Structures are given as structure tokens and as C-alpha cells.
Amino acid sequence: MLKLAFILATLTIPLEGILLQNEGCDQCVASLQHQVHLLQQRLNALEMVSNQPPIAFNAELSADLVNPTPGSNIVFDMARFNSGNAYNDKTGIFICPVPGIYYFSLELSSNGHPQSSHSLHSKILRNGSPISITILDSESHLSWLRRTSSVTTELAQGDVISVLINYVVGDISISGGAALSTFSGFLVQRIQ
């Protein structure tokens, strides 16, 4: 009987240890299940983002814009590329579809004019506020003018980007066709 009590006591002590270890394992398993759940959510979010089309556009003026009016938008009416359809080539407006960091580039060209001095200033606007300026100034009627400006900016969904004629002096045209004057932009990185 004493032997049986000893054997029973000998088996009980390891069983208590195993039970204590299992209680800790239950917590480990619950923690691991939670981590797996969080990783699955992140994977689903990344898959959703990777399945969205890239956001990028390149548009140009199809014809010369002669003596543009200050305060008017330049409508780059020939979209050569418009992935994500965020640029409207009828209005010249880009509407941000997803929050992120964006890059925009504006290139304007102007041919010679009979007047010795002519000038045009345009601005890239975000929600009506300037974020970049392009200046076409010349004291010579013999030269072509070609200027570029670019800007990187953070946009929220629904922000509006446009190009505004800000200032005009003399007879001046913005040259169109043959990719002489272009506006382009693309999403650098989404912000969640």
C-alpha cells in the first residue's frame, strides 16, 4: 500500500507540472492566433492595394493657346496616358482618388512673337492654392521659350490639382501639338 501511495505521489507531481505548462500554452496559442489574425488583415490590405491600378497621367495641348486670359485654367486636352482616370482632359483638372504622395510636372513652350517683350506666368494649384510656378519671360522675339516646373506634394482623397494662367504681358501663345506643352503626374506612394 505504501508503494502504491509512493507511485501515486510520484505520478501526481509531474502531472501537476504538465497541467501548469498547458495553462501557459493556452495563453501562447491565443497570442499566436491573435498575431496570425493581424498578419492576415495586413496581407488582405496589401493585396487590395496591389490590385488597384496605378495612378498616373500625361496630357498635352493639342493646339496653340493664343493670348490666354489670366485667371483661366490650362486644359491639356490630349491625354496620352491616364491610368486610374483621375485626370479630366475636358476640364484640365486632376482629382486625387487615394491619399498619398504625388509628383506633378508642367512643361510649357512658346514660339517667337513680333512684340519684343512677352511674359506668361502659370501656377500648379492644389485646391486653389499655388504649389509651383512656371515663368515664360522673354526680351527677344527670336527665341523659343521652354520652361518646366515640378512639385512633390501630399494629397488627400478629393484634392484638386489644376494649372492656372496667373499673369500675361504682351502677345504670347502656349505652343500645342508635338508634345511641346505637357502636364503629367503620378502617385509616388499611398498613405493609409
C-alpha positions as CSV (number, residue, x, y, z in Angstrom):
1,M,0.0,0.0,0.0
2,L,2.9,2.3,0.8
3,K,4.4,1.5,-2.6
4,L,1.1,2.4,-4.3
5,A,0.9,5.7,-2.4
6,F,4.5,6.5,-3.4
7,I,3.9,5.7,-7.0
8,L,0.7,7.8,-7.0
9,A,2.6,10.7,-5.4
10,T,5.4,10.3,-7.9
11,L,3.0,10.5,-10.8
12,T,0.9,13.4,-9.4
13,I,3.9,15.8,-9.2
14,P,4.8,15.6,-12.9
15,L,1.1,15.8,-13.9
16,E,0.7,19.0,-11.9
17,G,3.7,20.4,-13.8
18,I,2.3,19.4,-17.1
19,L,-1.0,21.0,-16.3
20,L,0.7,24.2,-15.3
21,Q,2.7,24.1,-18.6
22,N,-0.5,23.6,-20.6
23,E,-2.1,26.6,-18.9
24,G,0.8,28.7,-20.2
25,C,0.5,27.1,-23.7
26,D,-3.2,28.1,-23.9
27,Q,-2.1,31.7,-23.5
28,C,0.7,31.2,-26.0
29,V,-1.7,29.7,-28.5
30,A,-4.2,32.5,-28.0
31,S,-1.4,35.1,-28.5
32,L,-0.2,33.3,-31.7
33,Q,-3.7,33.1,-33.0
34,H,-4.1,36.9,-32.5
35,Q,-0.8,37.6,-34.3
36,V,-1.8,35.3,-37.2
37,H,-5.1,37.2,-37.4
38,L,-3.3,40.6,-37.5
39,L,-0.9,39.3,-40.2
40,Q,-3.9,38.1,-42.3
41,Q,-5.5,41.5,-42.1
42,R,-2.3,43.2,-43.2
43,L,-1.9,40.7,-46.1
44,N,-5.5,41.4,-47.2
45,A,-4.9,45.1,-47.2
46,L,-1.7,44.8,-49.2
47,E,-3.4,42.5,-51.7
48,M,-6.2,45.1,-52.1
49,V,-3.7,47.9,-52.7
50,S,-1.6,45.8,-55.2
51,N,-4.8,45.0,-57.2
52,Q,-5.6,48.7,-57.7
53,P,-4.4,50.3,-61.0
54,P,-1.5,52.7,-60.8
55,I,-2.4,56.4,-60.8
56,A,-0.5,58.3,-63.5
57,F,-1.3,60.6,-66.4
58,N,0.4,62.5,-69.2
59,A,-1.6,65.1,-71.2
60,E,-0.6,67.7,-73.7
61,L,-2.1,70.7,-75.5
62,S,-3.3,69.6,-78.9
63,A,-3.2,73.2,-80.4
64,D,-1.6,76.6,-79.6
65,L,-3.3,78.5,-76.8
66,V,-3.1,82.1,-78.1
67,N,-3.1,85.1,-75.7
68,P,-4.6,83.1,-72.8
69,T,-6.6,85.0,-70.2
70,P,-5.2,85.5,-66.7
71,G,-7.3,83.5,-64.2
72,S,-8.1,80.7,-66.6
73,N,-7.1,77.1,-66.4
74,I,-5.0,75.5,-69.0
75,V,-6.8,72.4,-70.3
76,F,-4.3,69.9,-71.5
77,D,-6.9,68.3,-73.8
78,M,-5.0,65.3,-75.2
79,A,-4.5,62.7,-72.6
80,R,-1.7,60.4,-73.9
81,F,-1.9,58.2,-70.8
82,N,-4.4,58.2,-67.9
83,S,-4.2,55.2,-65.7
84,G,-6.7,55.4,-62.9
85,N,-8.7,58.1,-64.8
86,A,-8.0,60.8,-62.3
87,Y,-7.2,63.5,-64.9
88,N,-10.0,65.0,-66.9
89,D,-8.9,66.2,-70.3
90,K,-12.1,68.2,-70.8
91,T,-11.5,70.4,-67.7
92,G,-7.8,70.1,-67.1
93,I,-8.4,69.0,-63.5
94,F,-6.8,66.1,-61.6
95,I,-8.9,64.9,-58.7
96,C,-7.0,62.8,-56.2
97,P,-8.5,59.3,-55.9
98,V,-6.5,58.0,-53.0
99,P,-4.5,59.8,-50.3
100,G,-0.7,59.8,-50.9
101,I,2.4,61.5,-52.0
102,Y,2.2,62.7,-55.7
103,Y,4.6,64.2,-58.2
104,F,3.4,66.7,-60.9
105,S,5.4,68.2,-63.8
106,L,4.4,71.1,-66.1
107,E,6.3,71.9,-69.3
108,L,5.3,75.0,-71.3
109,S,6.7,76.1,-74.7
110,S,6.2,79.3,-76.6
111,N,7.4,80.3,-80.0
112,G,8.7,83.8,-81.0
113,H,6.4,86.8,-81.2
114,P,6.5,90.1,-83.1
115,Q,6.5,92.0,-79.8
116,S,9.9,92.4,-78.2
117,S,8.7,91.6,-74.7
118,H,6.2,89.0,-73.6
119,S,5.6,87.1,-70.5
120,L,3.4,84.4,-69.1
121,H,3.3,83.0,-65.5
122,S,1.3,79.9,-64.7
123,K,0.9,78.0,-61.4
124,I,0.1,74.5,-60.4
125,L,-2.7,74.8,-57.8
126,R,-3.8,72.4,-55.1
127,N,-7.3,73.2,-54.0
128,G,-6.9,76.8,-55.4
129,S,-3.5,77.5,-53.7
130,P,-0.2,77.6,-55.6
131,I,2.3,74.9,-55.1
132,S,4.5,75.6,-58.1
133,I,5.1,78.3,-60.7
134,T,6.3,78.3,-64.3
135,I,7.6,81.6,-65.9
136,L,7.9,82.2,-69.6
137,D,9.6,85.6,-69.9
138,S,11.5,86.9,-73.0
139,E,13.0,90.1,-74.2
140,S,13.7,88.6,-77.6
141,H,11.1,87.7,-80.3
142,L,13.5,85.4,-82.0
143,S,13.7,82.6,-79.4
144,W,11.7,79.7,-78.3
145,L,10.8,79.6,-74.7
146,R,10.6,76.3,-72.9
147,R,10.2,76.1,-69.1
148,T,9.5,73.2,-66.7
149,S,8.4,73.1,-63.1
150,S,7.7,70.2,-60.9
151,V,6.5,69.6,-57.4
152,T,6.0,66.7,-55.0
153,T,3.1,67.1,-52.6
154,E,0.9,65.2,-50.2
155,L,-2.7,64.9,-51.3
156,A,-5.9,63.8,-49.5
157,Q,-8.7,62.0,-51.4
158,G,-10.7,64.6,-53.3
159,D,-8.0,67.2,-53.5
160,V,-7.9,69.1,-56.8
161,I,-4.9,69.9,-58.9
162,S,-5.1,72.3,-61.9
163,V,-2.8,74.7,-63.9
164,L,-3.8,78.4,-63.8
165,I,-2.7,81.2,-66.1
166,N,-1.6,83.8,-63.5
167,Y,0.0,86.6,-65.4
168,V,0.3,87.6,-69.1
169,V,2.1,90.6,-70.7
170,G,2.3,91.1,-74.5
171,D,1.3,88.8,-77.3
172,I,2.1,85.2,-76.2
173,S,1.0,81.7,-77.1
174,I,1.5,78.5,-75.4
175,S,2.5,76.1,-78.1
176,G,0.5,73.0,-78.6
177,G,0.9,69.8,-80.5
178,A,4.1,67.6,-80.9
179,A,4.3,67.3,-77.1
180,L,5.5,71.0,-76.8
181,S,3.4,71.7,-73.7
182,T,2.6,68.9,-71.3
183,F,1.2,68.3,-67.8
184,S,1.8,65.0,-66.0
185,G,1.6,63.4,-62.6
186,F,1.7,60.2,-60.7
187,L,1.2,58.6,-57.3
188,V,4.5,58.0,-55.6
189,Q,3.2,56.2,-52.6
190,R,-0.2,55.7,-51.0
191,I,-0.8,56.8,-47.4
192,Q,-3.2,54.7,-45.3
